[in-house]
Amino acid sequence: TADEQRQALFQDLQSRAGEFDVLGLDVIWTGEFADYGYIESLEDLRPEVEDTSLEGAVDSAQWQQEMYALPYSSNGAFLYYRTDLVDDPPTTWEEVLETGTEAAEEEGIAPFVGLGDRYEGFVLSFFELFWGAEGELYDEEQENSTFTEGDAAETALDFMVRANEQGFFAEGYDSMVEDDARALFQSGEAVYMRNWPYAVPLLAGEEGEESAVADDFAVAPLPTFHGEGSTSVLGGFNNAVSTLSDNEELAREFVTWAATDPEAQDALLDNSLPPTMQSIYDETEDPDFQMLGDILADAEARPPVPGYNSLSLSVQDHIHPAFLGQADPDEALEAVDEAAQDAVGEE
């Protein structure tokens, strides 16, 4: 998992073992690794990617307006839905709740599966609801938390609490990760699923996969609460050069090649990982991939603040039990707001 990868990299860097020349960084780690002095500045390589890579991917590779990594793979969320049970994809979360519950009761299956375990995936799920309610985590200067300003945080958590109480989430949702959700949806046991694009070929029954929904599913952008637009968390990985590398020049050459070589980026696409080269999205004739390009253009990047990991843990420690009815929602939101403020200055 991403959390385990981060831990392995930190152990190597803190012990100064220096086993890695190139560090594959989740898009949320840029500020943290740069702040610790673990990765080299790649500002001189900015011209290589600025007009080549997706704008959001370039932004995610920066900390304090300086390039510390180069884009590699991206990711955005799809709402998977059963075309044999749902006529049209919903445009609001309330529609998802209503139609999913109704169809599930008729079929004897679950309304919704997704990323519900107490890990970074749950944080993404919550933030997508929060941003779908027009919330903002920080002010424009990224100096002050605005998490509890307005009603977005309350709207997102209230929806999760109500949905859980009404049986909207599949049994075991609170311990579910990506492939758990994919397996249940693929076996025909759910109406809706939030997941990454990697699941499309598996659900379609390609590469020898058995799928009960091969001819009965489609994808759509995630809805919002007001019914306009779509909000997905921006996912993906960037490549950075370790300050402990003994092969710095070769590492710099590699990260540049991985970001800008069409064959290198096509290899990602062939393995169901969204690339970061804009031209690939412009030239595709695949309607799902065209949709993904639109989703990524509007995707929300998690803030690359040095203390993001602490903020993420706070969401896991407070919002997760609150949506399950095991903690007070108001206290949970206040705790996350405090963690967001602390994350700005944490080193």
N, C-alpha and C positions, 0 to 999 in steps of 0.2 A: 504494500500500500504506500501511498505518498508519505504518510506519517513515518513509516518504517524507513523509507528511503532518506528522508530528512535526517532521521536519527543516525543512520549509517554514515552519511556525509559529515555530520557534526562530529561524530566520534573520530573519524579520520583526521579532520582538520584540527580539532582540539588536541589530539595526541601528536599532531604534526607528523603523522605517518606519510602523508603525501602520496597515497596510492593512486589518486585520480588526477589526470591532467585536465580533463573536461568534466564539469559538473552539470548534470541535468537537473535544472531547477524548476520546480513548480512555479507558475507565474506569481504566486504570492510570496515567494521567498527572496525576491531580488533585494529589497531594502534591508532585510535582516542580514543576509550574507555580505552585502556591501558594507553595512555598518560595522560588522565584525572585522572587516579587512580580509575576508577569505577569498574574494574574487577580484581579478584585475579589471581596471577600467578599459572598456572597449570603445570609448568615445570616438577614436579615430576611424573606427569601422562603421560609424553611423551612415555615411553615404552609401555603403553597400546594401543596406536594408531599407532605408527610409522611403524610397519610392518602389520598393519591391515587395515588402511584407505588408500584411494587414496592419492598419493603423493601431488597432487595439493591442496587437501582439508587440509592436514596437514600443508602445507606451508601457507595457508590462515588463519590458526588459530594462527599464530605467529606474533610477533612484535619484531624486533631487535633480532632475533634468540631465542626468549623465548616464550614458549607456554602460551597463555592467554585464550584459549578456546579449546574445543575438537570438531572434525568434527561431523556433524549430517547429513544434506542433501546436495546434490550437484545439479548442473544443468548445462546443455550445450544446445546450440541452434541446431535446425534442420532447414533445408530448406525443407519446404513442397511443393510438386508440384503435378500438375494434370497429372496423367498418361494417361488420354484420350486426353490430349492436347499437352503433351511434351513427346517425345520418350525416351530421356535419361536425367538424371539430369545434369545441366550445371556445369562446373568446373571453370568458370571465371564469374566475375560480369558483364562483357560486354555481355556474353552469356545470362545471366539472363535478362538483359535489352532488348536485341534483341529478344529472343524467347518469353519472356513474353509480349512484346508489340505486336508482330505479332499475337500470339494466342489470345490475348485480343481483338484486332481489329476484328478478325474473329468471336468471340463469343459474342462481346458486353459486356464484363466484364472488371474488373480491372486487370492490369498486376501483381500488387504486393501489399500485405498488411503486416503490421508489427508494430513495436513499434515506432511510430512517434510523440507522444505527447511530450510536453516540460517537461520531467521528467527523472528519472534515466534510464528508458527503452530506450529513445532516445540516451542517452550517450553510452549505450551498443551497439546500432546499429551503431553509428559513430565509436566507437573504433574497432568494428569487421571489418569495412572497412579499418580503419587505420592500424590495424595489418595485414589485408589481403593484404596490400600494403607494408608489411615488415617494418612497423614503430616500433619505440621503444619510450616509454614515458620518460624513465630515463636511465642514464648510469648504469653500473654494481653496483656501490656503492650506487645507489639511492640517489645521492646528487645533481645531476644537470639534468635539463630538457633537453631532446633531441627531444622534440616534433616536432620542425620545422627543424631539421636536415634531409637532404635528401628531397625527394618529396612525402613521404607517406601521410602526412597530407593534402597537396594540392591535391593529387590524390583522396583521400577519399571525400573531400568536393566538388571537381569538379564533381565527379561522382554523388553526391547527387543533386547538382545544375542542371546538365544536365538532370538527370532522372526526376526531378521535372518539368522542363521546357517541357519535352517531354511527360508528362502525365503518366509516369511510375507508380508513386505512386497513390493509390486509392484516390478518393475524400474523404476528411476528414482524410487523413493519418496524418496530422500535429496535430491532437487531438486524435489519436488512441492509446489505450493501448492493453495489451495482449488479453483480451477477446473480445474486439471489432474486432480485426483482426481475431481471431478464428471464431467468429460468421459469418463474411462475407465469409471467406473461406469455412466454413461448409455449407453455403447456396448456394455454387457454384458460387460465385461472384468474384473469383480471380484465377489467374493462379499460383502464387507463394505466399508463406507466410514464414516469419521468426518468429519462436515461439519456446517455450519450449516443452519438451516431453509430458507435461500434456494433450496436445490437441489430441494426437493420439487416445485414446479410445473414445473420444467425436466425433471425425471425423468418426471413424469406426462404429458409431451408437450403441455403447455398452451402457448398463445401461439405455435403453429406450430413448436414444437421437435420434432425427430425423436428418439425415444427407444426403444432396444431393450429397455428394462426397464419401459415404461410401465405394464404390468399385472402386473409381477413384482417389485415391491419394497414394502417397508414400513419404518417407522422405529420405533425403541425408544430408551429411555434408555441411555446408556453404562453398561457393567457395572462391577463392582468386582472386587477379587481374592477377597473373602470371600463374594460372592454376594448381599449384602444392600444395598438402596438403590442409588443412582446418584450419580456425581460428574461434573459438567461445570464447566469454567471459565466464569465469568460474563463475557460479552463486552458490547459495546455502546459507545455514545458519549453523552456529556453535553455540554451547552452552557454555556460560561462567558463572562463579559464581560471583554474585554481592558482592562487598566489604561491602555492607550494610546488607548482609544476616545474619539472626539469626540462620540459619540452615546450616551452611557451610559444615559440614561433609556429611549430607544427600544430599545436592546439588552436591557435588563432586561425590558422589556415583551415583547419577542420570545421570550426564553428561557422566560418564564413561560407564554406562549401555547403554545409548542411542547411544553411538558411537560404542560399541563393541558387543552388544548382537544380534545374528542373527535374532531373532524374532522381536526385536525392529526395526532393519533395514529393514526386510521384510515388516513390516507394512507400511513403507514409499513407498516401491515398489507397494504394493497393492493399494495405493492411488495416483499413478502416480507421485510420488516424487522420483527422483533418490537418492539412498542411497550413503553412502561414503565407505562402506566395499568393498574392492577389490575382495574378494572371491565371492561375489554375481555376479559380472560381469564375473568372470572367469568361473563360473558354469552355466550361463544362456544358454538356447538354442534359445532364442528369437533373431532373426537377428537384429531387430531395437535396442534392448538393447545392443547387442554386439557392434553395431555401436556407440551407445552412450558412451560405455566404451572407445572406441578408440578416440572419440571426446574429452572426459574429460581428457584423457591422454595428449592431445596436447593443451588443452584450456589455454587461457591467463588469468591470474589473474590480476584484477585491483590493482594498487599499494596500499598497506595498509598504506600510509603516513598519518600523523595526520590530514593534511588539505585536505584529499580527498574530503570531502563534498563541500568545496569551489571550488575545481577543477571541480567537477561535475556540480555545479551551473554555472561556467564559460562556460562550453560546452553548457549548456542549454541556457544561456543568449546571447551567441555569435554565436555558430554554428547553432543553430536552426533558428534564423532569417536570417542568411546568406544563408542557403540552400533554404529558401523560397524567396530569392531575395530581402530581406528587410534590408540587411546590407552588407558591403564590405567584401568579403571573406578573403582578405589578412589581414585586420585589425582584423577580427574574430580569425584567426589563431594566430596572434601575442598576442592577449589578452589571449588565452588559454595557450600559452607558458609561459606567465608571471605568470598565475595562477598556472601552474604546478610547477614552480620554487618556488613560495611562499608556496605551499602546503607542501614542504619538511620540512620546519622549523616551520610551524604553530602549535600552541598549543592552 
